[in-house]
Amino acid sequence: MSRYRHKLSEAIGGTVFTLKRKGDYRLQLARTLKKPGQYKVELYLFTPHEERFSSRTLTEQQFFFNSLEHRFGLLGLPDKDRIGKAGSAFALLSPHYEIMYGSWLFQYRASVDRLRQQIQNAELTADPLKRALRLIQNFSQRLRQSTPEQSNQQRYFRLVDVYFSWHAEQFLLECKTLEGFSELDQELKDAIQEFLQLEYSHRREMKYLVDFRGTPTRVWNRMNLYLRLLEFPVVLRSKVTELGAGTRKLVKAASTMFVMSLFTYLLFNLRDDHQQLSLALLLGIALIYALRDVLRDDIIDSATNWLRKDKPRWKLRLLMPYTSKLLALQKAWLDYRKRPELSQQIIDCTDKWTTTIEERQIICYRSVLNLDKTSLEQNQIQERISLNCEELCEMIQATRNKLFAWEDPDDLTSTVQAHPIEKQHDYNLLLVCSDLDQGYATAQRWRLRLGTNGIAQCESKKSHWPTPEEQQRRTRLQRLSGYFRKN
């Protein structure tokens, strides 16, 4: 599998998403919501498939629940906006204790992930590594300055402390393996080594060493389990309601009423004409019922989709952990479209980098989130969109083709080598974000290259999205043209 590449996302203003690799098949897009208001996200996945990819191959509902995950978590407020821990009475009680410490941990992880991306996208320098070490040391002091007394809080504190110790060690050990680490200042390298030694002493003192024993795979899986347990108090619960069930029932009742009315009308006409039942009449009635059963589902689906066009398909109520207090409302759309069915702004944007084949399928996901002021009084919200490409990779047919070449291209007497060829599919991922009070939208684009074994390459690309000034100019022109059309 080729090396995973990720550049800083190109966007014009606004809060951009950062992209992170999560395993062989998953990608995660994340950003922080700091202000109340309405947030709209549109995700377009341009596939290379034509007739092979449809709702029969992978239904929209399967893609929404299996391949796409849109989650929200509590991050906590920055230090400058937070009251002191000693003055926080709610911190002494559960579940506020778990929510507060969990939000601290995930705010710390988000900051470390941003520094990791800076280090990976450029050559290793002392400045981001110093900031990362300072961040780790400050969080260590903040976390361990007091120990809870309640037993359930002690268990949660132990999980946080163990996971933080492991996460910090993994980050620093990863930096030690990067090219250019040996050329850094000796003082910085000594500070990193001193911190690692202090962490080992802390583990031995707190009897944490048993959590770090076992094979690398077992330790990794154990820490992932700890992370899921730590996520529980800070991840918002989503209660999903599928919309359109009433419309579908009405369409189903209307279709049944139409067929039965037609059948009743036919029987009454036959009785008035004094005709007797015959084999041909019975076959005709049976044919009507057969056509009804064959076309019923397609007619109901088509009529329901037409009536619910551009209406949300799911409604999600985001609830606070433990208390189940309503924090935000989210509406979601997901459908498969072809390029001519997209909005004109999306078509104009994609003219420069997508193919002109009109039959290629595009997975379209839209989300509208409404955040109240009360949602952000004690916490910031982290928004995460995870895309699982495993089912898309399974659609790639394996090939046995080989490329034959000389071992030395300049020596035609050298041995011949056979290179197996892996079939790959290229996808374009376009993410469009707009805030209600912003007045314009921002866009980011990545090119995904999928193989049979997962994501082979992910690279940030220019989206060719119009600037805020161009969008405002276009909006004014649309208003003028609409005014003249009315008059």
Residue pairs with C-beta under 8 A, 6 or more apart in sequence:
1 24
1 451
1 453
1 454
1 455
1 456
2 449
2 456
2 457
3 457
4 21
4 455
4 457
4 458
5 457
5 458
5 459
6 19
6 20
6 21
6 117
6 120
6 121
6 458
6 459
6 460
7 121
7 459
7 460
8 117
8 121
8 460
9 16
9 17
9 18
9 19
9 444
9 460
10 444
10 445
10 460
10 461
10 462
10 463
11 442
11 443
11 444
11 463
12 442
12 465
12 467
12 468
13 438
13 440
13 442
13 468
14 433
14 435
14 438
14 442
15 31
15 32
15 33
15 34
15 433
16 31
16 433
16 442
16 444
17 29
17 30
17 31
17 385
17 431
17 433
17 444
18 29
18 30
18 31
18 113
18 114
18 117
19 27
19 28
19 29
19 446
19 458
19 460
20 27
20 28
20 29
20 30
20 113
20 117
21 27
21 28
21 455
21 458
22 28
22 386
23 454
24 453
24 454
24 455
25 388
25 389
25 390
25 393
25 454
25 455
26 386
26 387
26 388
26 389
27 386
27 387
27 389
27 448
27 455
27 458
28 384
28 385
28 386
28 387
29 384
29 385
29 386
29 387
29 431
30 110
30 113
30 382
30 383
30 384
30 385
31 382
31 383
32 75
32 110
32 380
32 381
32 382
32 383
33 39
33 369
33 371
33 376
33 380
33 381
33 382
33 383
34 376
34 380
35 371
35 376
35 435
35 437
36 371
36 372
36 373
36 375
36 376
37 370
37 371
37 435
37 436
37 437
38 368
38 369
38 370
38 371
38 435
38 436
39 368
39 369
39 371
39 383
39 433
39 434
39 435
39 436
40 366
40 367
40 368
40 369
40 433
40 434
40 435
40 436
41 366
41 367
41 369
41 383
41 385
41 431
41 432
41 433
42 364
42 365
42 366
42 367
42 431
42 432
42 433
43 363
43 364
43 365
43 366
43 385
43 429
43 430
43 431
43 432
44 342
44 346
44 362
44 363
44 364
44 365
44 428
44 429
44 430
44 431
44 432
45 362
45 363
45 365
45 387
45 427
45 428
45 429
45 430
46 350
46 354
46 360
46 362
46 427
46 428
46 429
46 430
47 53
47 360
47 361
47 362
47 363
47 392
47 425
47 427
48 360
48 425
48 426
48 427
49 360
49 361
49 395
50 357
50 359
50 360
50 361
51 359
52 395
53 336
53 361
53 395
54 336
54 361
55 336
57 395
58 67
58 391
60 313
60 334
60 335
60 336
62 391
63 334
63 363
63 391
64 313
64 314
64 332
64 334
64 365
66 388
66 391
67 387
67 388
67 389
67 390
67 391
67 392
68 334
68 365
68 385
68 386
68 387
68 388
69 384
69 385
69 386
69 388
70 330
70 332
70 367
70 383
70 384
70 385
70 386
71 235
71 236
71 238
71 383
71 384
71 386
72 235
72 236
72 238
72 318
72 328
72 369
72 381
72 382
72 383
72 384
73 103
73 106
73 231
73 234
73 235
73 236
73 381
73 382
73 384
74 99
74 102
74 103
74 106
74 234
74 235
74 236
74 379
74 380
74 381
74 382
75 103
75 106
75 107
75 110
75 379
75 380
75 381
75 382
76 82
76 100
76 103
76 104
76 106
76 107
76 378
76 379
76 380
77 378
77 379
77 380
78 380
85 91
85 146
88 100
90 96
90 100
91 97
91 100
94 150
94 152
94 153
95 233
95 321
95 322
95 323
97 148
97 150
97 153
97 156
98 153
98 156
98 233
99 233
99 234
99 321
99 322
101 143
101 156
101 157
101 160
102 156
102 160
102 230
102 231
102 232
102 233
102 234
103 234
103 379
104 139
104 142
104 143
105 160
105 163
105 164
105 230
106 231
106 234
106 382
107 380
108 135
108 139
108 164
109 167
110 382
111 135
112 132
112 135
112 136
112 167
112 171
115 128
115 131
115 132
115 135
116 132
116 171
116 174
118 128
119 128
119 129
119 132
119 175
119 178
123 179
123 180
124 175
124 178
124 179
124 180
124 181
124 184
125 180
126 184
126 185
126 188
129 175
129 184
129 188
129 192
130 188
132 171
132 175
133 172
133 188
133 191
133 192
133 195
136 168
136 171
136 172
136 195
137 195
139 164
140 164
140 168
143 160
143 161
143 164
144 161
147 154
147 157
148 154
148 156
148 157
156 230
156 233
158 206
158 208
159 226
159 229
159 230
160 230
161 206
161 208
162 208
162 211
162 226
163 223
163 226
163 227
163 230
165 199
165 202
165 203
165 208
166 211
166 212
166 219
166 223
167 223
168 195
168 199
169 196
169 199
172 192
172 195
172 196
173 196
175 181
175 192
176 192
181 189
202 208
203 209
203 212
211 222
212 219
213 219
214 222
232 321
233 321
233 322
234 321
235 321
236 318
236 319
236 320
236 321
236 327
236 328
237 318
237 319
237 320
237 321
237 324
238 316
238 317
238 318
238 319
238 330
239 316
239 317
239 319
240 314
240 315
240 316
241 314
241 315
241 316
241 317
242 313
242 314
243 308
243 311
243 312
243 313
243 314
243 315
244 304
244 308
244 311
244 313
247 304
247 307
247 308
248 300
248 304
251 300
251 303
251 304
251 307
252 300
254 303
255 292
255 296
255 299
255 300
255 303
259 288
259 289
259 292
262 288
263 285
263 288
266 285
270 281
275 281
310 333
312 331
312 332
312 333
312 368
313 332
313 333
313 334
313 335
314 331
314 332
314 334
315 329
315 330
315 331
315 332
316 329
316 330
316 331
316 332
317 326
317 329
317 330
318 326
318 327
318 328
318 329
318 330
319 325
319 326
319 327
320 326
320 327
327 371
327 372
327 375
328 369
328 370
328 371
328 372
328 375
328 381
329 369
329 370
330 367
330 368
330 369
330 370
331 367
331 368
332 365
332 366
332 367
333 364
333 365
333 366
333 367
334 363
334 364
334 365
334 366
335 364
336 361
336 362
336 363
336 364
337 361
337 362
337 364
338 358
338 359
338 360
338 361
338 362
339 347
339 350
339 354
339 358
339 360
339 362
340 347
340 358
342 350
342 362
342 364
345 466
346 430
346 432
349 430
349 443
349 463
349 464
349 465
349 466
350 428
350 430
351 464
352 464
353 428
353 445
353 461
353 462
353 464
354 428
369 383
371 381
375 381
387 429
389 448
389 450
389 454
389 455
390 454
392 425
392 427
392 450
393 450
393 451
393 452
393 453
393 454
395 425
396 423
396 424
396 425
396 450
396 451
396 452
397 423
398 423
398 452
399 421
399 422
399 423
400 420
401 420
401 421
402 418
402 419
402 420
402 421
403 418
403 419
403 421
404 416
404 417
404 418
404 419
405 416
405 417
405 419
406 412
406 414
406 415
406 416
406 417
407 414
407 415
407 416
407 417
408 414
422 451
422 452
422 453
422 456
423 451
423 452
424 449
424 450
424 451
424 456
425 449
425 450
426 447
426 448
426 449
426 450
427 447
427 448
427 449
427 450
428 445
428 446
428 447
428 448
428 461
429 445
429 446
429 447
429 448
430 443
430 444
430 445
430 463
431 443
431 444
431 445
432 441
432 442
432 443
432 465
433 441
433 442
433 443
434 440
434 441
434 442
439 468
439 472
440 468
440 471
440 472
441 465
441 471
442 465
443 463
443 465
444 460
444 463
445 460
445 461
445 462
445 463
446 458
446 459
446 460
446 461
447 457
447 458
447 459
447 461
448 455
448 457
448 458
449 455
449 456
449 457
449 458
450 456
466 474
